[in-house]
């Protein structure tokens, strides 16, 4: 070092600049740990460098461009070659080190620099190389896509472990059936391999006997029974239409509202002052066993659907011919429950064969099938129109399963009950629903949330198989197994158990008899195990009437939603469905040409009275901007849409026409009476002035006027 300093002082300015370059190369050589033998060797190298002419070679310029900031510069002005990058920076080459050892390093083993690399791809490639023996070429050489065992890579088409490439270490799969309940099909741990080949083959006769034995064993297995059951469901689906024609002369379907019913079947009409029925009007025959459920057609109630223990579902007409319209066959076991969708175009049926089926009401076609994997005790559509593609079923396996009818997939499962689920009832604008179970509890759920928000479980509360919501959405009643009807009040979207209120007096004998309200909330009806029908007063909770409706138990009882005194009951005898109706209220046919809005009864050739409220003609009052569309009895109309408003206008115009027709009829009757009186007077005058012949001799004598 001392000799270098002395030499540096004696040099010129130009030589000093060159010396700085030499010192820089010397420092780089020291940083790269290049081995130097002695100081004289260094001095000789520097002197040789200084004595050379001042002409830089291309390699030296490139090297200087690479390491101009002591190896920290990461920007290259050109694309260097491999030899240039791994060449020594300056000075003689150490003969005892390889080219890789002479390369720039920032740690003992090499040069480390931060970069971004996907962990998944790195692990995938390194594990594929360790297991399969090949991986993608990281250098990006197009001529060689893989490194390692390229032949194996071509056989596997370059598949990695993530692509499930065969490594040769996979275990052989066995034909496993470890279900201990399947006695005939149980294999155990000694079953055959799937790819196992038999070396010795039996003769043809022995093979036929073996195949026959295996077929019998397969038919007894649980898996084959499941497949056979599914095929049986598909083959057994059929529909029987009992009508001569499904459309009338105007092209209207049988599902449309009847033209002559005598009853206001509009959705917004609610009859008032309901009365107790007086006599039996009609009996429907068709089912061969007990009727389990009956449902009115949505909104209008001019049709009803029934299901029975005979495995059939039937659609009935109540206003035209009182006959069975369609019979739906599709279940191999009894049908437990049925439910219409929002507009009645579809319905769901739940059977003891562990299947739920979605039917088209008009055509009878099965749109979808749902395997519940357990016996369904109840089924429901979501009442909202926008969620009408969702169905729910309460199952025997303590669960409530929700399906999407469009995809057929299970959407949600509610499994907090400790017993079989018996009923599902929606409330709070269909945002919540309450379920009852054999565990003697009620659970309240939010829609599509599988955790119950409230548990109602009382010491004196028994199992509730059926529940019904009141028309005003303020009460929910349930048939309890201790021979009483329990009440639950809806207060501020909360369900409260009314402990001190109940309806008693009947004996259900353990049957799940349904309950229902009258449309005006004045009566509650229910059947019992003796075949009787009970009617309670809702305000006093006293029995108003009871009679023998069926020979066996009365399972179903429903009040018509648009009639004052019509009740339908379904029992456990062959005569299934009965109609109870007040003879003074029931109207067979209205003799009027107005088909959509029958409002008057024709009796003895004259229009006597009005059966339904008629809209008053619109009149403008002070401070009243529009017409007043109010009923005669004072009830206001709730407009829900532009179409509803147009319909109200049509009804007003129709009422005006009817009133005008009545006045014209009265005027014609008066004119007819005057005409008849004039004719009688003229005949009397003609008779009095007619001459009478007494004799030819006496002459003609005229009567005095």
C-alpha positions as CSV (number, residue, x, y, z in Angstrom):
1,X,0.0,0.0,0.0
2,X,2.9,2.4,0.8
3,X,4.5,1.8,-2.6
4,X,1.2,2.5,-4.3
5,X,0.9,5.9,-2.5
6,X,4.4,6.9,-3.5
7,X,3.9,5.9,-7.1
8,X,0.6,7.9,-7.2
9,X,2.3,11.1,-6.2
10,X,4.8,10.9,-9.1
11,X,2.1,10.4,-11.8
12,X,0.6,13.0,-14.1
13,X,-3.0,14.1,-14.1
14,X,-3.9,11.8,-17.0
15,X,-2.2,8.9,-15.5
16,X,-4.0,9.6,-12.2
17,X,-7.4,9.3,-14.0
18,X,-6.3,6.0,-15.3
19,X,-5.0,5.0,-11.9
20,X,-8.5,5.7,-10.5
21,X,-9.9,3.3,-12.9
22,X,-7.3,0.8,-11.9
23,X,-8.0,1.4,-8.3
24,X,-11.7,0.8,-9.0
25,X,-11.0,-2.5,-10.7
26,X,-8.7,-3.3,-7.8
27,X,-11.5,-2.6,-5.3
28,X,-13.9,-4.7,-7.3
29,X,-11.4,-7.5,-7.3
30,X,-11.1,-7.3,-3.6
31,X,-14.9,-7.3,-3.1
32,X,-15.2,-10.4,-5.3
33,X,-12.6,-12.1,-3.1
34,X,-10.3,-12.7,-6.1
35,X,-7.1,-14.3,-4.8
36,X,-4.0,-12.1,-5.1
37,X,-0.6,-13.6,-4.5
38,X,1.4,-10.5,-3.6
39,X,1.6,-6.7,-4.0
40,X,4.1,-7.0,-6.8
41,X,1.7,-8.9,-8.9
42,X,-0.9,-6.1,-8.5
43,X,1.7,-3.4,-9.3
44,X,2.7,-5.2,-12.4
45,X,-0.9,-5.4,-13.5
46,X,-1.4,-1.7,-12.9
47,X,1.8,-0.7,-14.7
48,X,0.8,-2.8,-17.7
49,X,-2.5,-1.1,-17.7
50,X,-1.0,2.3,-17.6
51,X,1.5,1.6,-20.3
52,X,-1.2,0.4,-22.7
53,X,-2.6,2.9,-25.2
54,X,-5.8,4.7,-24.2
55,X,-8.1,2.6,-26.3
56,X,-11.0,0.8,-24.6
57,X,-12.1,-2.5,-26.0
58,X,-15.8,-3.3,-26.5
59,X,-15.7,-5.9,-23.7
60,X,-14.2,-3.4,-21.2
61,X,-16.9,-0.8,-22.1
62,X,-19.6,-3.3,-21.5
63,X,-18.1,-4.4,-18.2
64,X,-17.8,-0.8,-17.1
65,X,-21.5,-0.2,-18.2
66,X,-22.6,-3.1,-16.0
67,X,-20.7,-2.3,-12.8
68,X,-20.4,1.5,-13.0
69,X,-21.8,1.8,-9.5
70,X,-20.0,-1.0,-7.7
71,X,-22.5,-3.6,-8.8
72,X,-25.6,-1.9,-7.6
73,X,-26.9,-0.7,-10.9
74,X,-29.9,-2.9,-12.1
75,X,-30.5,-1.2,-15.4
76,X,-28.8,-2.6,-18.5
77,X,-28.4,-0.6,-21.7
78,X,-28.2,-3.7,-23.9
79,X,-28.8,-7.4,-23.8
80,X,-25.6,-9.1,-22.5
81,X,-24.5,-12.6,-23.2
82,X,-24.1,-15.3,-20.6
83,X,-20.3,-15.3,-20.9
84,X,-20.2,-11.5,-20.3
85,X,-22.3,-11.7,-17.2
86,X,-20.2,-14.5,-15.7
87,X,-16.8,-13.1,-16.8
88,X,-14.5,-11.5,-14.1
89,X,-14.8,-7.7,-13.7
90,X,-11.1,-6.9,-14.0
91,X,-7.7,-8.3,-13.6
92,X,-6.4,-11.7,-14.3
93,X,-8.6,-14.8,-13.9
94,X,-8.1,-17.0,-10.9
95,X,-7.2,-20.4,-12.2
96,X,-8.5,-22.1,-9.1
97,X,-12.2,-21.0,-9.4
98,X,-14.9,-21.9,-11.9
99,X,-16.9,-19.4,-14.0
100,X,-19.8,-19.7,-11.6
101,X,-17.6,-18.9,-8.6
102,X,-16.2,-15.8,-10.4
103,X,-19.7,-14.5,-11.0
104,X,-21.0,-11.5,-8.9
105,X,-22.3,-12.6,-5.5
106,X,-24.0,-10.8,-2.6
107,X,-23.9,-13.9,-0.4
108,X,-21.8,-17.1,-0.1
109,X,-23.7,-19.2,-2.6
110,X,-24.7,-16.7,-5.2
111,X,-26.6,-13.5,-6.0
112,X,-30.0,-13.1,-4.3
113,X,-32.6,-10.6,-5.5
114,X,-36.2,-10.1,-4.6
115,X,-38.8,-11.1,-7.1
116,X,-42.5,-12.1,-7.3
117,X,-43.3,-15.8,-7.9
118,X,-46.6,-17.7,-7.3
119,X,-46.3,-20.1,-4.4
120,X,-48.7,-22.4,-6.0
121,X,-46.9,-22.7,-9.3
122,X,-43.5,-23.1,-7.6
123,X,-44.8,-25.8,-5.3
124,X,-46.6,-27.5,-8.1
125,X,-43.5,-27.6,-10.3
126,X,-41.1,-28.7,-7.6
127,X,-43.3,-31.5,-6.3
128,X,-44.0,-32.7,-9.8
129,X,-40.3,-32.8,-10.5
130,X,-39.7,-34.8,-7.2
131,X,-42.6,-37.2,-7.8
132,X,-42.9,-37.5,-11.6
133,X,-39.3,-36.7,-12.6
134,X,-40.1,-33.8,-14.9
135,X,-41.2,-30.2,-14.7
136,X,-41.6,-27.1,-17.0
137,X,-38.4,-25.6,-18.3
138,X,-37.9,-22.4,-16.3
139,X,-35.4,-20.9,-18.8
140,X,-38.1,-20.5,-21.4
141,X,-36.3,-22.4,-24.1
142,X,-38.9,-23.1,-26.9
143,X,-37.0,-26.1,-28.2
144,X,-37.1,-27.9,-24.9
145,X,-40.4,-27.5,-22.9
146,X,-39.6,-29.9,-20.1
147,X,-36.6,-30.8,-18.0
148,X,-36.0,-34.2,-16.5
149,X,-37.7,-37.3,-17.8
150,X,-39.0,-35.8,-21.1
151,X,-40.4,-39.2,-22.3
152,X,-42.6,-39.6,-19.3
153,X,-43.7,-36.0,-19.8
154,X,-44.8,-36.8,-23.3
155,X,-46.7,-39.9,-22.1
156,X,-48.6,-37.8,-19.5
157,X,-49.0,-34.9,-21.9
158,X,-47.2,-32.6,-19.4
159,X,-49.7,-33.1,-16.6
160,X,-48.6,-32.1,-13.1
161,X,-49.6,-33.5,-9.7
162,X,-52.3,-30.8,-9.6
163,X,-53.8,-32.2,-12.8
164,X,-54.0,-35.7,-11.1
165,X,-51.3,-37.3,-13.3
166,X,-50.8,-41.0,-12.6
167,X,-47.7,-41.5,-10.5
168,X,-47.9,-45.3,-10.3
169,X,-48.3,-45.2,-6.6
170,X,-52.1,-45.1,-6.5
171,X,-53.9,-47.6,-4.4
172,X,-56.2,-50.1,-6.2
173,X,-59.9,-49.4,-5.5
174,X,-62.1,-52.0,-4.2
175,X,-65.8,-52.6,-4.8
176,X,-66.8,-51.4,-1.3
177,X,-70.3,-51.5,0.4
178,X,-69.8,-51.2,4.1
179,X,-73.5,-50.5,5.0
180,X,-74.2,-53.1,7.7
181,X,-78.0,-52.7,7.2
182,X,-77.6,-54.0,3.6
183,X,-77.1,-57.7,4.5
184,X,-77.0,-59.1,1.0
185,X,-74.8,-56.4,-0.5
186,X,-72.3,-56.0,2.3
187,X,-68.8,-56.7,1.1
188,X,-66.5,-56.0,4.1
189,X,-62.7,-55.4,3.8
190,X,-62.2,-58.5,1.5
191,X,-64.1,-57.2,-1.5
192,X,-62.7,-57.6,-5.0
193,X,-60.6,-54.9,-6.7
194,X,-62.3,-53.0,-9.5
195,X,-59.6,-53.9,-12.0
196,X,-59.1,-57.4,-10.8
197,X,-59.0,-60.1,-13.5
198,X,-59.9,-63.7,-12.9
199,X,-57.3,-66.2,-14.2
200,X,-59.6,-69.3,-14.2
201,X,-63.0,-69.0,-15.9
202,X,-66.0,-71.1,-15.1
203,X,-67.9,-73.0,-17.7
204,X,-70.9,-71.6,-19.5
205,X,-73.4,-73.4,-17.3
206,X,-71.6,-72.4,-14.2
207,X,-71.4,-68.8,-15.4
208,X,-75.2,-68.7,-16.0
209,X,-75.8,-70.0,-12.5
210,X,-73.4,-67.5,-11.0
211,X,-75.0,-64.6,-13.0
212,X,-78.5,-65.7,-11.8
213,X,-77.3,-65.8,-8.2
214,X,-75.6,-62.4,-8.5
215,X,-78.8,-60.9,-10.0
216,X,-80.9,-62.2,-7.1
217,X,-78.3,-60.8,-4.6
218,X,-78.3,-57.5,-6.4
219,X,-82.1,-57.2,-6.4
220,X,-82.0,-57.7,-2.6
221,X,-79.4,-55.0,-2.1
222,X,-80.4,-51.5,-0.9
223,X,-78.8,-49.8,-3.9
224,X,-80.8,-51.8,-6.4
225,X,-84.0,-51.2,-4.5
226,X,-83.3,-47.4,-4.6
227,X,-82.8,-47.6,-8.4
228,X,-85.9,-49.7,-8.9
229,X,-87.9,-47.3,-6.7
230,X,-86.8,-44.3,-8.8
231,X,-87.7,-46.1,-12.0
232,X,-91.1,-47.1,-10.6
233,X,-91.8,-43.4,-9.8
234,X,-91.1,-42.4,-13.4
235,X,-93.2,-45.2,-14.8
236,X,-96.2,-44.7,-12.5
237,X,-96.8,-40.9,-13.3
238,X,-100.0,-40.4,-15.1
239,X,-103.1,-38.2,-15.2
240,X,-106.8,-38.9,-15.8
241,X,-109.0,-36.1,-17.2
242,X,-112.7,-36.6,-16.3
243,X,-113.9,-33.8,-18.5
244,X,-115.1,-34.1,-22.1
245,X,-113.4,-30.8,-23.0
246,X,-110.9,-28.7,-21.1
247,X,-112.0,-25.4,-22.7
248,X,-115.5,-24.0,-23.3
249,X,-117.0,-22.6,-26.5
250,X,-115.2,-19.2,-25.8
251,X,-111.8,-20.9,-25.4
252,X,-111.7,-20.3,-21.6
253,X,-109.9,-22.9,-19.5
254,X,-111.6,-24.9,-16.8
255,X,-109.3,-23.1,-14.3
256,X,-110.8,-19.7,-15.1
257,X,-113.5,-18.2,-12.9
258,X,-117.0,-19.5,-13.6
259,X,-119.4,-17.2,-15.4
260,X,-122.5,-18.1,-13.3
261,X,-121.6,-18.7,-9.7
262,X,-123.9,-16.5,-7.7
263,X,-120.9,-15.6,-5.5
264,X,-118.4,-12.8,-5.6
265,X,-115.2,-14.7,-6.1
266,X,-112.9,-11.7,-6.3
267,X,-109.8,-11.8,-4.2
268,X,-110.6,-8.6,-2.3
269,X,-114.1,-9.6,-1.4
270,X,-114.7,-10.7,2.3
271,X,-118.2,-11.8,3.3
272,X,-119.6,-10.3,6.5
273,X,-122.1,-11.8,9.0
274,X,-121.2,-15.4,8.4
275,X,-123.7,-17.9,9.6
276,X,-123.7,-21.6,10.6
277,X,-124.6,-24.0,7.8
278,X,-128.0,-25.7,8.0
279,X,-127.9,-28.8,5.7
280,X,-125.7,-31.0,3.6
281,X,-125.6,-29.8,0.0
282,X,-123.3,-32.2,-1.8
283,X,-121.0,-35.2,-1.3
284,X,-118.0,-35.9,-3.5
285,X,-117.0,-39.5,-4.1
286,X,-113.7,-40.6,-5.6
287,X,-111.1,-41.4,-3.0
288,X,-110.9,-44.9,-1.7
289,X,-109.2,-44.2,1.6
290,X,-108.8,-41.5,4.2
291,X,-108.5,-37.9,3.0
292,X,-105.4,-36.2,4.4
293,X,-105.5,-32.7,3.1
294,X,-107.8,-30.3,1.1
295,X,-106.7,-26.9,-0.3
296,X,-108.8,-24.2,-1.9
297,X,-107.7,-22.7,-5.2
298,X,-105.8,-19.5,-4.5
299,X,-107.7,-16.2,-4.5
300,X,-111.0,-17.4,-5.9
301,X,-111.7,-20.8,-4.3
302,X,-113.9,-22.1,-7.2
303,X,-111.8,-25.3,-7.3
304,X,-110.2,-27.4,-4.5
305,X,-107.5,-30.0,-4.4
306,X,-107.5,-33.1,-2.2
307,X,-105.1,-35.9,-1.4
308,X,-105.7,-39.3,0.2
309,X,-104.2,-42.4,1.6
310,X,-104.8,-44.1,-1.8
311,X,-101.8,-42.2,-3.3
312,X,-103.9,-40.0,-5.6
313,X,-104.5,-36.3,-5.8
314,X,-107.8,-35.0,-7.3
315,X,-109.0,-31.6,-8.5
316,X,-112.7,-30.9,-7.9
317,X,-115.1,-28.3,-9.3
318,X,-117.6,-26.7,-6.8
319,X,-119.8,-24.3,-8.9
320,X,-120.6,-25.9,-12.2
321,X,-121.2,-29.7,-12.1
322,X,-119.6,-30.5,-8.7
323,X,-117.5,-33.2,-10.2
324,X,-113.9,-34.4,-10.2
325,X,-112.0,-32.7,-13.0
326,X,-108.5,-34.4,-12.9
327,X,-106.9,-37.2,-11.1
328,X,-103.1,-37.1,-10.6
329,X,-101.2,-40.4,-10.2
330,X,-97.6,-40.3,-9.4
331,X,-96.9,-41.7,-5.9
332,X,-96.6,-45.4,-4.9
333,X,-97.5,-44.6,-1.3
334,X,-100.1,-42.4,0.5
335,X,-100.0,-38.6,-0.1
336,X,-99.6,-36.7,3.2
337,X,-99.9,-33.1,2.1
338,X,-100.4,-30.8,-0.9
339,X,-99.9,-27.1,-1.5
340,X,-100.8,-24.6,-4.3
341,X,-98.3,-22.0,-5.5
342,X,-99.1,-18.3,-5.6
343,X,-101.5,-18.3,-8.6
344,X,-102.6,-22.0,-8.6
345,X,-100.8,-23.0,-11.8
346,X,-98.6,-25.5,-10.0
347,X,-98.9,-27.5,-6.8
348,X,-96.5,-29.7,-4.7
349,X,-97.4,-33.1,-3.3
350,X,-95.6,-34.8,-0.4
351,X,-95.9,-38.6,0.0
352,X,-94.8,-41.4,2.3
353,X,-92.6,-42.7,-0.5
354,X,-90.1,-39.9,0.5
355,X,-90.7,-37.9,-2.7
356,X,-92.1,-34.5,-3.3
357,X,-93.3,-33.8,-6.8
358,X,-94.1,-30.5,-8.6
359,X,-97.2,-30.8,-10.9
360,X,-98.7,-28.6,-13.5
361,X,-102.3,-28.1,-12.4
362,X,-103.8,-27.8,-15.9
363,X,-101.9,-30.4,-17.8
364,X,-101.0,-32.8,-15.0
365,X,-97.3,-33.0,-16.1
366,X,-94.7,-33.6,-13.4
367,X,-92.2,-30.7,-13.7
368,X,-89.7,-31.8,-11.1
369,X,-89.1,-34.5,-8.4
370,X,-87.4,-34.0,-5.1
371,X,-85.9,-36.8,-3.0
372,X,-86.4,-35.9,0.6
373,X,-84.6,-39.0,1.9
374,X,-87.2,-39.1,4.7
375,X,-90.9,-39.1,5.1
376,X,-92.4,-35.5,4.5
377,X,-95.2,-34.6,6.9
378,X,-95.9,-31.2,5.4
379,X,-95.0,-29.0,2.4
380,X,-95.3,-25.3,1.7
381,X,-94.6,-22.9,-1.1
382,X,-93.3,-19.5,-0.2
383,X,-96.4,-17.2,-0.4
384,X,-94.4,-14.3,-1.9
385,X,-94.8,-14.0,-5.7
386,X,-91.1,-13.2,-6.2
387,X,-90.0,-16.3,-4.1
388,X,-92.6,-18.7,-5.4
389,X,-90.0,-20.9,-6.8
390,X,-89.0,-22.0,-3.2
391,X,-90.6,-25.0,-1.5
392,X,-90.2,-26.3,2.0
393,X,-91.0,-29.6,3.6
394,X,-91.0,-30.8,7.2
395,X,-89.4,-34.2,7.5
396,X,-89.4,-37.1,9.8
397,X,-85.7,-36.8,10.3
398,X,-86.2,-33.6,12.4
399,X,-85.2,-31.3,9.5
400,X,-86.9,-28.7,7.3
401,X,-85.5,-28.8,3.8
402,X,-85.8,-26.0,1.3
403,X,-85.5,-26.6,-2.5
404,X,-85.4,-24.4,-5.5
405,X,-87.9,-25.7,-8.0
406,X,-86.0,-24.3,-11.0
407,X,-82.7,-26.2,-10.3
408,X,-84.0,-29.0,-8.1
409,X,-81.1,-28.4,-5.6
410,X,-81.3,-28.1,-1.8
411,X,-81.0,-24.4,-0.9
412,X,-81.2,-24.5,2.9
413,X,-81.7,-27.0,5.8
414,X,-83.1,-26.1,9.2
415,X,-82.2,-28.8,11.7
416,X,-82.8,-27.5,15.2
417,X,-85.8,-29.6,16.1
418,X,-85.5,-32.7,18.3
419,X,-88.5,-34.5,16.7
420,X,-90.3,-35.0,13.4
421,X,-91.5,-31.6,12.0
422,X,-95.3,-31.5,11.6
423,X,-96.3,-28.1,10.2
424,X,-94.9,-24.9,8.7
425,X,-96.8,-21.5,8.9
426,X,-95.6,-18.2,7.5
427,X,-96.2,-14.8,9.1
428,X,-94.8,-11.3,9.4
429,X,-95.3,-10.6,5.7
430,X,-93.8,-14.0,4.9
431,X,-90.4,-13.0,6.3
432,X,-90.6,-15.5,9.1
433,X,-92.2,-18.9,9.7
434,X,-93.1,-21.0,12.7
435,X,-92.6,-24.8,12.7
436,X,-94.1,-27.4,15.1
437,X,-92.6,-30.7,16.0
438,X,-93.1,-33.9,18.0
439,X,-90.7,-32.5,20.5
440,X,-93.6,-30.4,21.9
441,X,-92.0,-27.1,20.9
442,X,-92.4,-24.3,18.4
443,X,-89.5,-22.6,16.7
444,X,-89.5,-19.3,14.8
445,X,-87.2,-18.9,11.9
446,X,-86.0,-16.1,9.7
447,X,-86.3,-16.9,6.0
448,X,-83.2,-18.7,4.7
449,X,-81.4,-18.4,8.1
450,X,-81.0,-21.9,9.6
451,X,-80.8,-20.7,13.2
452,X,-84.1,-20.3,15.1
453,X,-84.7,-16.9,16.6
454,X,-87.2,-18.0,19.3
455,X,-88.1,-21.2,21.0
456,X,-91.6,-21.7,22.5
457,X,-91.7,-24.6,24.9
458,X,-94.1,-24.7,27.8
459,X,-94.7,-27.3,30.5
460,X,-98.4,-27.6,29.6
461,X,-97.8,-27.5,25.8
462,X,-98.3,-30.7,23.9
463,X,-97.4,-31.6,20.3
464,X,-99.2,-29.5,17.7
465,X,-99.6,-31.4,14.3
466,X,-101.5,-28.6,12.4
467,X,-101.6,-24.8,12.6
468,X,-103.8,-22.1,10.9
469,X,-103.3,-18.4,10.5
470,X,-106.3,-16.1,10.9
471,X,-107.5,-13.9,7.9
472,X,-106.5,-10.7,9.7
473,X,-102.9,-12.0,10.4
474,X,-103.2,-11.4,14.1
475,X,-103.7,-14.9,15.4
476,X,-102.3,-18.4,14.8
477,X,-104.2,-21.4,16.2
478,X,-103.0,-25.0,16.5
479,X,-104.6,-28.4,17.1
480,X,-103.0,-29.7,20.3
481,X,-102.8,-33.3,21.2
482,X,-104.4,-32.7,24.6
483,X,-107.9,-32.2,23.0
484,X,-107.8,-28.4,22.8
485,X,-107.1,-25.7,20.3
486,X,-104.2,-23.4,21.5
487,X,-103.9,-19.8,20.5
488,X,-100.9,-17.7,19.6
489,X,-101.1,-13.9,19.2
490,X,-99.0,-11.9,16.7
491,X,-98.0,-8.7,18.5
492,X,-95.5,-6.4,16.7
493,X,-94.2,-9.3,14.6
494,X,-93.8,-11.5,17.6
495,X,-95.6,-14.7,18.4
496,X,-97.0,-14.8,22.0
497,X,-98.5,-17.9,23.5
498,X,-102.0,-17.2,25.0
499,X,-101.8,-19.6,28.0
500,X,-105.2,-18.7,29.4
501,X,-107.2,-19.0,26.2
502,X,-108.1,-22.2,24.4
503,X,-111.0,-23.9,22.6
504,X,-112.2,-27.1,24.2
505,X,-115.0,-29.7,23.9
506,X,-113.8,-32.0,21.1
507,X,-111.8,-35.3,21.2
508,X,-109.2,-35.7,18.4
509,X,-108.1,-39.1,19.7
510,X,-104.6,-38.4,18.4
511,X,-105.6,-37.5,14.8
512,X,-104.1,-34.4,13.2
513,X,-107.4,-32.7,12.5
514,X,-107.1,-29.3,10.8
515,X,-108.7,-26.0,12.0
516,X,-109.9,-23.0,10.2
517,X,-111.5,-19.5,10.6
518,X,-114.6,-18.1,9.0
519,X,-113.8,-15.2,6.6
520,X,-115.1,-12.5,9.1
521,X,-113.3,-14.1,12.1
522,X,-116.6,-14.9,13.9
523,X,-116.3,-18.7,14.0
524,X,-113.6,-21.4,14.4
525,X,-114.2,-24.9,13.0
526,X,-112.5,-28.2,13.6
527,X,-113.1,-31.9,13.3
528,X,-112.5,-34.7,15.8
529,X,-111.9,-38.4,16.0
530,X,-115.6,-39.4,16.2
531,X,-116.4,-37.8,12.8
532,X,-118.0,-34.7,14.2
533,X,-117.6,-31.1,13.1
534,X,-117.4,-28.5,15.9
535,X,-118.0,-24.7,15.5
536,X,-116.8,-22.3,18.2
537,X,-117.7,-18.6,18.6
538,X,-114.4,-16.8,18.3
539,X,-115.3,-14.1,20.8
540,X,-116.9,-16.2,23.6
541,X,-114.9,-19.4,22.9
542,X,-118.1,-21.4,23.3
543,X,-119.4,-24.2,21.0
544,X,-122.1,-22.9,18.8
545,X,-122.9,-26.1,16.9
546,X,-121.8,-29.6,16.3
547,X,-123.0,-32.5,14.1
548,X,-122.0,-35.8,12.7
549,X,-120.1,-35.1,9.5
550,X,-118.5,-38.5,8.8
551,X,-118.7,-42.1,9.9
552,X,-115.0,-42.1,10.8
553,X,-112.7,-39.3,11.9
554,X,-113.1,-35.8,10.4
555,X,-109.5,-35.0,9.2
556,X,-110.0,-31.8,7.3
557,X,-112.4,-28.9,7.7
558,X,-112.2,-25.7,5.7
559,X,-114.5,-22.6,5.4
560,X,-114.9,-21.1,2.0
561,X,-113.0,-17.8,1.8
562,X,-115.8,-15.9,-0.2
563,X,-119.0,-17.4,1.1
564,X,-120.9,-16.8,4.4
565,X,-122.0,-20.3,5.2
566,X,-120.1,-22.9,3.2
567,X,-117.8,-25.5,4.8
568,X,-116.0,-28.4,3.3
569,X,-114.9,-31.4,5.3
570,X,-112.9,-34.5,4.5
571,X,-113.0,-37.7,6.5
572,X,-111.6,-41.2,6.9
573,X,-114.5,-43.0,5.2
574,X,-115.1,-43.8,1.6
575,X,-117.4,-40.8,1.2
576,X,-114.6,-38.3,1.5
577,X,-115.6,-34.7,0.9
578,X,-118.8,-33.1,2.2
579,X,-120.2,-29.6,1.6
580,X,-122.2,-28.0,4.4
581,X,-124.2,-24.9,3.3
582,X,-127.1,-22.8,4.4
583,X,-130.0,-23.4,2.1
584,X,-131.3,-19.8,2.4
585,X,-127.9,-18.4,1.3
586,X,-126.9,-20.7,-1.5
587,X,-127.7,-19.6,-5.0
588,X,-127.6,-22.2,-7.7
589,X,-127.8,-19.9,-10.7
590,X,-128.3,-16.3,-11.4
591,X,-130.6,-15.4,-14.3
592,X,-128.6,-12.4,-15.6
593,X,-126.7,-11.8,-18.7
594,X,-123.9,-10.1,-16.8
595,X,-121.3,-12.9,-16.5
596,X,-118.4,-11.4,-14.6
597,X,-120.3,-9.4,-11.9
598,X,-123.6,-11.2,-11.0
599,X,-125.3,-8.8,-8.6
600,X,-129.1,-9.4,-8.8
601,X,-131.4,-12.4,-8.6
602,X,-134.2,-12.8,-11.1
603,X,-137.3,-14.2,-9.4
604,X,-140.8,-14.6,-11.0
605,X,-139.7,-12.6,-14.0
606,X,-138.6,-9.5,-12.0
607,X,-135.4,-8.3,-10.4
608,X,-136.1,-8.4,-6.7
609,X,-133.0,-7.7,-4.6
610,X,-129.2,-7.3,-4.7
611,X,-127.0,-10.1,-3.5
612,X,-123.7,-8.2,-3.3
613,X,-122.8,-4.5,-2.7
614,X,-123.0,-2.4,-5.8
615,X,-120.7,0.4,-6.5
616,X,-122.2,3.9,-6.2
617,X,-122.0,6.1,-9.2
618,X,-119.1,8.6,-9.0
619,X,-120.0,12.0,-7.7
620,X,-117.7,15.0,-6.9
621,X,-117.9,16.5,-3.5
622,X,-116.4,19.8,-2.2
623,X,-112.6,19.5,-1.7
624,X,-112.7,16.1,-3.4
625,X,-110.5,15.9,-6.5
626,X,-111.7,12.6,-7.9
627,X,-114.8,10.3,-7.9
628,X,-115.7,8.4,-4.8
629,X,-115.6,4.6,-5.5
630,X,-117.2,3.4,-2.3
631,X,-119.4,0.4,-1.6
632,X,-123.0,0.8,-0.6
633,X,-122.3,-0.6,2.8
634,X,-119.6,2.0,3.4
635,X,-116.5,-0.1,2.8
636,X,-113.6,1.6,1.0
637,X,-111.8,0.0,-1.9
638,X,-108.0,-0.5,-1.8
639,X,-106.4,0.3,-5.2
640,X,-103.3,-1.7,-5.8
641,X,-102.5,-1.0,-9.5
642,X,-103.6,0.8,-12.6
643,X,-105.3,-2.4,-13.8
644,X,-107.3,-2.5,-10.5
645,X,-108.3,1.1,-11.0
646,X,-109.5,0.4,-14.6
647,X,-111.5,-2.6,-13.3
648,X,-113.2,-0.4,-10.7
649,X,-114.2,2.1,-13.5
650,X,-115.6,-0.8,-15.5
651,X,-117.6,-1.9,-12.4
652,X,-119.0,1.6,-11.9
653,X,-120.0,1.8,-15.5
654,X,-121.5,-1.7,-15.3
655,X,-123.5,-0.7,-12.2
656,X,-124.8,2.4,-14.0
657,X,-125.9,0.3,-16.9
658,X,-127.6,-2.2,-14.6
659,X,-129.5,0.6,-12.8
660,X,-130.5,2.0,-16.2
661,X,-131.6,-1.4,-17.4
662,X,-133.7,-1.8,-14.2
663,X,-135.4,1.6,-14.8
664,X,-136.1,0.6,-18.4
665,X,-137.6,-2.7,-17.3
666,X,-139.8,-0.9,-14.8
667,X,-140.9,1.6,-17.4
668,X,-141.7,-1.2,-19.8
669,X,-143.6,-3.0,-17.2
670,X,-145.7,0.1,-16.5
671,X,-146.3,0.6,-20.2
672,X,-147.3,-3.1,-20.5
673,X,-149.7,-2.7,-17.6
674,X,-151.3,0.4,-19.2
675,X,-151.6,-1.4,-22.5
676,X,-153.3,-4.4,-20.9
677,X,-155.7,-2.0,-19.0
678,X,-156.6,-0.2,-22.3
679,X,-157.2,-3.5,-24.0
680,X,-159.5,-4.7,-21.3
681,X,-161.4,-1.4,-21.4
682,X,-161.7,-1.6,-25.2
683,X,-163.0,-5.2,-25.1
684,X,-165.5,-4.3,-22.4
685,X,-166.8,-1.3,-24.4
686,X,-167.0,-3.5,-27.6
687,X,-169.0,-6.1,-25.7
688,X,-171.4,-3.5,-24.3
689,X,-172.1,-1.9,-27.6
690,X,-172.6,-5.2,-29.5
691,X,-176.4,-5.6,-30.6
692,X,-178.3,-8.6,-29.3
693,X,-180.9,-10.3,-31.5
694,X,-184.1,-11.2,-29.5
695,X,-186.5,-12.0,-32.3
696,X,-187.4,-10.7,-35.8
697,X,-190.8,-9.5,-34.7
698,X,-189.7,-7.5,-31.7
699,X,-186.8,-5.9,-33.6
700,X,-183.4,-5.0,-32.4
701,X,-182.8,-3.7,-28.9
702,X,-179.5,-2.0,-27.9
703,X,-178.0,-2.2,-24.4
704,X,-177.8,1.0,-22.6
705,X,-174.4,2.3,-21.7
